Each structure stands twice: as C-alpha cells, then as structure tokens.
Amino acid sequence: MIKFFRKIRQNMIKENKVSKYMLYAIGEIILVVIGILIALQINNWNDTRKNQKYEQEILLLINQNLKNDSLALSLELIKAKKATLLTNRLIEQVASGNYGDSLNYWMGNIISFERFKSQSSAFEVLKSKGIETISDNELQLALISYYDETLYNIHQSLNDVSDSFKTDWIPIIKQDFSDFKWREYCIPIDSKVFFENPSTITFFKIYKDNRSGSVQNIELALDKISEIRILINKGLK
C-alpha cells in the first residue's frame, strides 16, 4: 500500500502536476491523522474494557468481604443483645435477693464477647489502585464512609467491652470466683457476698452500657453494609 502511494506521488511529480500533488499530499495527511485517531480510539476502548473488567472483579471481592463482615457482626449483635437482656434480669434478681444458680450461667454469657476483625483486603487493593476505579460516585463515598468511619466506631465500641473485661472482670474472676468457664458460667465463692457488694452491680451496669454502645454501632454498620451491597449489585453486570 505504501509503495502504491509512493508511486502515485512520483508520477505526479514527473508529470509536473503540482496542484494535484498538493491535494493528494493533504489527503494523505488527513488519512494518516484519521488512522492515528482510530488507533487511539481503539486503545481507549481497550483501556475502558480493562477498567470495567477490573471494576467488576474488585466489586465482587468487596461484596464478599462485606457479606462476611455482615455475618460476623450479626453474630456479635445477637450475643450483645442477649448479654444486655441477661444483665437486666440479673440486676432485677439481685435487687429481689435471689442469688440462684441461674445467675452463674447468665454471668457466663454476660461477660463473654467476640473479637471482630473486618475483612477489608479487597478495599485495600482498591485504594492502592485508586478509588476512582469505581465509576459510581455514590458507591465510592459509601465505601469510604464504611471502611474509614463506621468500622472505626465498631472497633472502638468493641474495644471498650474488651478493655472493661480486662481491667474490671479479670481481677474479679481471680479474686471472687471459685470456677469460671468462658461463655458458660461464673461461680462466685460466696454468691450472697458477691452480689451484695455495691461495686458488683456497678460493674454490671458499666459493662451493659458498653454492650449497648456496641449494639448501636453494629446495627448502624449492618445498615451501611446492606446499602453498599445494594449499590454494588446494581453496578455488577
């Protein structure tokens, strides 16, 4: 093809057809420019397809991470609500002077907790690539809000529960309990002495407040996860 065009140019020059040659040269330049533009457009299409494919893949991974977070948080929510309910019952029983064995099993549930670790590996990969990879601006903001704000609040509230257990309950377990099994029971050396100690009920109330705070944050997180997964499913094709 190049040889063909070169031959045409040479013939025009030999025949002294300058005006026709100039028109031809301009036309040839235009064709070259069009060819370059087409090539660039094809490259842009290829890049767009690659970006769209990557976006779909990362959204699938984030969706799975969020699903796992939701399952773990739902489990902790059930336990936190149960602990709050049992704490109220225990305080009522103690106030009425009832120190039955059921309180020992209630305490086993009340002071136990789950350690939550979010699965955020897919989001970290996305951040390294660039959050703008996600074409939906609303989804971008929702992801940032969940991973940078909501999860922070979750970890803070759950750390309050964990810290309270370490600073308040471990000394009590060592000093006042004759037997203890995680998530099952706590048996005081002397139930009457233990429950009639004013600081005991204070510890239960503080612990209940910490669990109530975690319940609120977990519920907000679960709502946020649900909203994000709806947006993700809309973006998946």
C-alpha positions in Angstrom: 0.0 0.0 0.0 2.9 2.4 0.9 4.6 1.6 -2.4 1.4 2.2 -4.2 1.0 5.7 -2.8 4.7 6.5 -3.3 4.4 5.5 -7.0 1.4 7.9 -7.4 3.4 10.8 -5.8 6.4 10.1 -8.1 4.2 10.0 -11.2 2.6 13.3 -10.3 6.0 15.0 -9.7 7.3 13.7 -13.1 4.2 15.0 -14.8 4.6 18.3 -13.1 1.1 18.2 -11.6 2.0 20.2 -8.5 -1.6 21.3 -7.6 -2.9 17.8 -7.8 0.1 16.5 -5.9 -0.5 19.1 -3.1 -4.2 18.0 -2.9 -3.1 14.4 -2.8 -0.5 15.1 -0.1 -3.1 16.9 2.0 -5.5 14.0 1.6 -2.8 11.5 2.5 -2.0 13.5 5.7 -5.7 13.5 6.6 -5.8 9.8 6.1 -2.8 9.3 8.4 -4.4 11.5 11.0 -7.7 9.6 10.8 -5.7 6.4 11.1 -3.9 7.6 14.2 -7.2 8.8 15.8 -8.8 5.4 15.1 -5.8 3.7 16.7 -6.1 5.9 19.7 -9.8 5.3 19.9 -9.2 1.5 19.8 -6.7 1.9 22.6 -9.2 3.9 24.6 -11.8 1.2 24.1 -9.4 -1.5 25.2 -8.4 0.5 28.3 -12.1 1.1 29.1 -12.9 -2.6 28.8 -9.9 -3.4 31.0 -11.0 -0.9 33.6 -14.6 -2.1 33.5 -13.4 -5.7 33.9 -11.2 -4.8 36.9 -14.1 -2.8 38.5 -16.4 -5.8 38.2 -13.8 -8.1 39.7 -13.0 -5.8 42.7 -16.7 -5.2 43.3 -17.2 -8.9 43.6 -14.4 -9.2 46.1 -15.6 -6.3 48.2 -19.1 -7.7 48.1 -17.9 -11.0 49.5 -15.8 -9.2 52.2 -18.9 -7.2 53.2 -21.0 -10.4 53.3 -18.5 -11.9 55.7 -18.5 -8.8 57.8 -22.2 -8.8 58.0 -22.3 -12.5 59.2 -19.7 -11.8 61.9 -21.4 -8.6 63.1 -24.8 -10.2 63.1 -23.5 -13.0 65.4 -21.9 -10.4 67.7 -25.2 -8.4 67.7 -27.2 -11.4 68.9 -24.7 -12.0 71.7 -24.5 -8.4 72.7 -28.3 -8.1 72.8 -28.5 -11.3 74.8 -25.9 -10.0 77.3 -27.8 -6.8 77.7 -31.1 -8.6 78.4 -29.5 -11.0 80.9 -27.8 -8.1 82.7 -31.2 -6.5 83.2 -32.6 -9.8 84.5 -29.6 -10.3 86.8 -29.9 -6.9 88.3 -33.6 -7.5 88.9 -32.9 -10.8 90.6 -30.2 -9.4 92.8 -32.5 -6.5 93.8 -35.1 -9.0 95.0 -32.5 -11.0 97.0 -32.5 -14.0 94.6 -29.0 -15.5 94.2 -29.9 -18.7 92.4 -27.6 -20.8 90.2 -29.2 -19.3 87.1 -27.3 -16.1 87.8 -24.0 -18.0 87.4 -24.9 -19.1 83.9 -26.2 -15.6 83.0 -22.9 -14.1 84.0 -21.1 -16.6 81.7 -23.0 -15.1 78.8 -22.9 -11.5 80.0 -19.1 -11.1 80.3 -18.1 -13.1 77.2 -17.7 -11.3 73.9 -16.5 -11.9 70.3 -13.4 -10.3 68.8 -14.3 -8.8 65.4 -11.8 -8.3 62.6 -13.2 -6.8 59.4 -12.3 -8.3 56.1 -11.0 -5.3 54.2 -8.4 -6.8 51.9 -10.4 -6.0 48.7 -10.9 -2.4 49.7 -7.2 -2.0 50.5 -6.4 -3.3 47.0 -8.9 -0.9 45.5 -7.3 2.0 47.4 -3.9 1.1 46.0 -5.3 1.1 42.5 -7.4 4.3 43.1 -10.9 4.7 44.5 -11.8 6.5 41.2 -11.7 3.0 39.7 -15.3 2.7 40.9 -17.5 4.6 38.4 -20.4 5.2 40.8 -19.6 8.2 42.9 -22.3 7.3 45.5 -20.7 3.9 45.9 -17.2 5.5 46.3 -18.4 7.7 49.1 -20.3 4.8 50.8 -17.2 2.6 50.8 -15.0 5.3 52.2 -17.6 6.0 54.9 -17.9 2.3 55.9 -14.2 1.4 55.9 -12.8 4.7 57.4 -15.6 5.8 59.7 -18.2 3.0 60.5 -15.5 0.3 61.1 -13.6 2.7 63.3 -16.6 3.2 65.6 -17.2 -0.5 65.7 -13.7 -1.3 66.8 -13.8 1.5 69.4 -17.0 0.2 71.0 -15.9 -3.4 70.9 -12.5 -2.4 72.4 -14.4 -0.7 75.2 -16.0 -4.1 76.0 -12.7 -5.9 75.8 -10.9 -3.3 77.9 -13.6 -3.4 80.6 -13.3 -7.2 80.7 -9.5 -7.0 81.2 -9.5 -4.2 83.7 -12.7 -4.9 85.7 -13.6 -8.5 85.3 -10.3 -10.4 85.2 -9.4 -9.2 88.8 -12.9 -10.2 89.9 -12.7 -13.6 88.3 -9.3 -14.2 90.1 -10.5 -12.9 93.4 -14.2 -13.7 93.8 -14.9 -16.7 91.7 -14.3 -20.4 92.6 -14.9 -21.5 89.0 -15.2 -19.9 85.6 -15.7 -21.1 82.0 -15.7 -18.7 79.1 -19.2 -18.2 77.6 -20.7 -20.8 80.0 -20.6 -19.9 83.7 -19.1 -17.9 86.5 -19.4 -19.3 90.0 -18.7 -16.9 92.9 -17.0 -18.2 96.1 -20.0 -16.7 98.0 -22.9 -15.6 95.9 -24.5 -13.5 98.6 -21.3 -11.6 99.5 -20.5 -11.1 95.8 -23.9 -9.8 94.7 -24.4 -7.6 97.8 -21.2 -5.8 97.1 -22.3 -2.4 95.6 -19.3 -2.3 93.2 -20.5 -5.6 91.7 -23.7 -4.1 90.3 -21.8 -1.0 89.2 -19.5 -3.2 87.1 -22.5 -4.9 85.6 -24.1 -1.6 84.7 -20.9 -0.2 83.2 -20.5 -3.4 81.2 -24.1 -3.2 80.0 -23.6 0.4 78.8 -20.5 -0.7 76.8 -22.5 -3.6 75.2 -25.4 -1.2 74.5 -23.0 1.1 72.7 -21.6 -1.7 70.6 -25.2 -2.8 69.7 -25.9 0.7 68.3 -22.7 0.8 66.3 -23.2 -2.8 65.0 -26.8 -2.0 63.8 -25.5 1.1 62.0 -22.8 -0.9 60.4 -25.2 -3.6 59.2 -27.4 -1.0 57.7 -24.5 0.6 55.9 -23.3 -2.8 54.6 -26.8 -3.5 53.3 -26.9 -0.1 51.5 -23.4 -0.7 49.9 -24.2 -4.2 48.7 -27.4 -2.9 47.0 -25.2 -0.3 45.2 -22.7 -3.0 44.3 -25.3 -5.3 42.9 -26.6 -2.5 40.7 -23.1 -2.0 39.4 -22.4 -5.6 38.7 -23.3 -6.6 35.1 
